Amino acid sequence: MEYIYYWDYLMMPASFAEGIKMMWRLGAKLFCGIGLFSFCMSLLLLSGCATLNKEECLNADWYSIGYVDGARGYPASKIGEHRRACAKYSVRPDFGRYDEGRIAGLLEYCNPRNGYWLGTKGALYNGVCPKNLEGPFIVAYQQGKNVYGMERQVKSGEKELRGLYKELENIEREMADDEAELVKDGTGRRRRIRLLDKIKASSEQQKLLESEIAAKEYALEALRQRLSRIKTQSPYR
């Protein structure tokens, strides 16, 4: 296969399709290296499968593979998956270059801004950061997790309110039907008495629901404002 060389670390297959596949992976190194965290993580989520195919094994840049794995927050044991994938092609990983790349990738993953971003997405942290980076990372990650939790509370509150409004709508519709029947010609005396009792009970239920809705809307708005302040004031956004 014919190859095209870019800089000193990128060997690009001339095949357009294969070239694009490699560019997705190596693009993580180019862009994450200049601190574009949100773009970096989005790119990494799209950058291929967990295992390597034959072409990738035969032409592997183990530094770049290690870098991507580090920037994804994979543990050191991830190299074992690559070793098993490439063993069928009689290819042995370059463990030294892989480790160098993974350590460089962890510098991106363990950045506090990325920790905050991961927290806001509800992502799990597997304890891969070096001790000298883990403290600030955890602080930012926990703040992001708090934001994630509050956003879930807001969504849950909004869903609950929609249910209450639907219940209120049903009660009001039923009351309207009962009131229409109450004044309708031909409605007997006993039926009118039952309708009056039913309308009274529905009216009381309506007032209770309206009170509950008002209280929940107040609490939800307070939560939204608190969430907004936390997000706006965060040093990691």
C-alpha positions in Angstrom: 0.0 0.0 0.0 1.2 3.5 -0.8 1.5 6.0 2.1 1.5 9.8 2.4 3.5 11.3 5.3 2.5 14.3 7.3 5.0 15.8 9.8 7.0 13.2 11.8 4.3 11.2 13.4 1.5 10.6 10.9 1.6 7.9 8.3 -1.5 8.3 6.2 -2.7 5.5 3.8 -3.3 6.8 0.3 -6.7 5.2 0.3 -9.2 8.0 1.1 -11.5 5.8 3.3 -8.6 4.5 5.4 -7.1 7.9 5.6 -10.3 9.4 7.0 -10.4 6.7 9.7 -6.9 7.4 10.8 -7.5 11.1 10.7 -10.3 10.8 13.2 -8.0 9.0 15.7 -5.0 11.2 15.2 -7.2 14.4 15.1 -7.7 13.8 18.8 -3.9 14.3 19.3 -3.9 17.5 17.2 -6.9 19.2 18.8 -6.8 17.9 22.3 -3.2 19.0 22.5 -4.3 22.7 22.3 -6.9 22.3 25.0 -10.2 22.2 23.1 -11.8 19.9 25.6 -15.4 19.7 24.5 -14.3 19.2 20.9 -11.7 16.7 22.0 -14.2 14.5 23.9 -16.8 14.6 21.1 -14.1 13.6 18.7 -12.9 10.7 20.9 -16.5 9.4 21.2 -16.6 9.1 17.4 -13.1 7.8 16.8 -13.6 4.1 16.2 -14.1 0.8 17.9 -12.5 -0.6 21.0 -10.5 -3.1 19.1 -8.2 -2.7 16.1 -8.6 -4.3 12.6 -5.9 -5.8 10.5 -4.9 -2.6 8.7 -4.8 -0.7 12.0 -2.6 -3.4 13.7 -0.2 -3.6 10.8 0.3 0.2 10.5 -0.3 1.1 14.2 1.1 4.3 15.7 1.2 3.0 19.2 1.9 6.4 20.7 -1.3 7.8 19.1 -3.4 4.8 20.1 -2.1 5.2 23.7 -2.8 8.9 23.5 -6.5 8.4 22.5 -6.9 5.7 25.2 -5.5 8.0 27.8 -7.6 11.0 26.7 -10.7 8.7 26.9 -9.7 7.8 30.5 -9.1 4.1 29.8 -7.1 2.2 32.3 -3.7 0.8 31.5 -5.2 -2.6 31.0 -6.8 -1.3 27.7 -3.5 -2.3 25.9 -4.6 -5.9 26.6 -7.5 -5.6 24.3 -5.3 -4.2 21.5 -2.8 -7.0 22.1 -5.5 -9.6 21.7 -6.9 -7.9 18.7 -3.5 -7.7 16.9 -2.3 -11.2 18.0 -4.3 -12.8 15.2 -2.1 -10.8 12.7 1.1 -11.6 14.6 1.5 -8.0 15.6 2.8 -7.2 19.1 2.1 -3.7 20.5 5.0 -1.4 21.3 4.2 -1.1 25.0 6.7 1.6 25.6 5.3 4.0 22.9 1.8 3.1 24.0 2.5 4.0 27.6 4.1 7.3 26.5 1.1 8.2 24.5 -1.4 7.2 27.2 0.4 9.3 29.8 0.2 12.3 27.4 -3.5 11.6 26.8 -4.1 11.4 30.6 -2.8 15.0 30.9 -5.8 16.0 28.7 -8.3 13.7 30.4 -7.2 14.7 34.0 -7.5 18.4 33.3 -10.0 20.0 35.7 -12.0 21.5 32.8 -12.4 18.1 31.3 -13.3 16.7 34.7 -16.1 19.2 35.0 -17.3 18.4 31.5 -17.4 14.7 32.3 -19.2 15.3 35.5 -21.9 17.4 33.8 -22.5 14.4 31.4 -22.9 11.9 34.3 -19.8 10.0 33.1 -18.1 7.6 35.5 -14.5 8.2 36.7 -12.4 5.1 36.9 -9.5 6.4 39.1 -7.0 6.6 36.3 -5.5 10.1 37.0 -2.0 10.3 38.5 -2.0 11.4 42.1 -0.5 14.8 41.3 -3.4 15.6 39.0 -6.3 13.7 40.7 -7.0 16.3 43.4 -8.0 19.2 41.2 -9.6 16.9 38.7 -11.9 15.4 41.4 -12.9 18.8 42.7 -14.0 19.9 39.2 -15.5 16.5 38.5 -17.7 16.6 41.6 -18.9 20.1 40.7 -19.9 18.9 37.3 -21.6 15.9 38.9 -23.6 18.3 41.1 -24.7 20.2 38.0 -25.7 16.9 36.4 -27.7 15.9 39.4 -29.5 19.3 39.6 -30.3 19.2 35.9 -31.9 15.8 36.4 -33.9 17.2 39.3 -35.1 20.0 37.1 -36.2 17.5 34.4 -37.9 15.3 37.0 -39.7 18.3 38.5 -40.8 19.4 35.0 -42.1 15.9 34.3 -44.0 15.9 37.6 -45.5 19.3 36.9 -46.7 18.1 33.5 -48.5 15.2 35.2 -50.1 17.5 37.7 -51.3 19.9 35.0 -52.7 16.9 33.1 -54.5 15.7 36.2 -55.9 19.3 36.8 -57.1 19.4 33.2 -58.9 16.1 33.6 -60.7 17.4 36.7 -61.7 20.6 35.1 -63.0 18.8 32.1 -65.0 16.4 34.2 -66.4 19.3 36.3 -67.5 21.1 33.1 -69.3 17.9 31.9 -71.0 17.6 35.3 -72.1 21.2 35.4 -73.5 20.9 31.9 -75.5 17.8 32.9 -76.7 19.6 36.1 -78.5 22.3 34.2 -79.7 20.0 31.4 -83.4 19.5 31.0 -84.4 16.0 32.1 -81.8 15.6 34.8 -83.6 14.1 37.8 -83.6 15.4 41.4 -81.5 12.5 42.8 -79.0 12.8 39.9 -78.7 16.6 40.5 -77.9 15.9 44.2 -75.2 13.4 43.2 -73.8 15.8 40.6 -73.6 18.7 43.2 -71.7 16.5 45.6 -69.4 15.3 42.9 -68.7 18.9 41.7 -68.1 20.0 45.2 -65.5 17.2 45.8 -63.9 18.0 42.4 -63.7 21.7 43.3 -61.9 20.8 46.5 -59.5 18.5 44.6 -58.9 21.3 42.1 -57.9 23.7 44.8 -55.5 21.2 46.4 -53.9 20.5 43.0 -53.6 24.2 42.1 -51.9 24.8 45.5 -49.5 21.8 45.0 -48.7 23.1 41.5 -47.9 26.6 42.7 -45.6 25.2 45.4 -43.8 22.9 43.0 -43.4 25.7 40.4 -41.9 27.9 43.1 -39.4 25.3 44.2 -38.5 24.4 40.6 -37.9 28.0 39.7 -35.6 28.3 42.8 -33.7 25.2 41.7 -33.3 26.6 38.1 -31.9 29.9 39.4 -29.5 28.1 41.7 -28.4 25.8 38.9 -27.9 28.8 36.6 -25.7 30.6 39.2 -23.6 27.5 39.8 -23.0 27.1 36.1 -22.3 30.7 35.4 -19.9 31.0 38.3 -18.0 27.8 37.7 -14.3 28.4 36.8 -14.4 25.3 34.6 -17.1 26.2 32.1 
